[in-house]
Amino acid sequence: MTGEGVQGRVGDHIVALGNARMMGRMQVNVVSLDAEADRLRREGATVVYVMRGDKLLGLIGVADPIPSSRTRPRPWTRCAGPACES
C-alpha cells in the first residue's frame, strides 16, 4: 500500500521496512517494541519497522537534522530490537 513502506526479496525471504499498519497487514506483531516506538515518536522521529519473513527484526527511528538553535545534539537515528544488539 502507498505510504506504508517498502518490501522486496533477499534470497528466499520477504524483507520489508514500514509502518505498523504495513506490519499488521503482513501479520507481523510489533507489540514487543511499542514502548521504544512511542519514545522515539515523542522525540519527533518517524518509526520504521524492519522484518524478514514473518519475524520482526527491530525498528529504526528517523528524524530531521538537528536545528542550529538546539543546544544539545542527539542522534538522528536509533535502532532497537535483536538485530541491533550485535
KANORBEL-V469618 format. One record per helix or strand of 3 or more residues. SS is the DSSP state (hx for helix, st for strand). FROM is the first residue (numbers start at 0). TO is the last residue. If there is no record, write none. Layout:
ss = <SS SS>
from = <FROM FROM>
to = <TO TO>
//
This chain:
ss = <st st hx hx st st st hx>
from = <4 12 19 30 45 54 76 81>
to = <9 17 24 41 51 61 79 83>
//
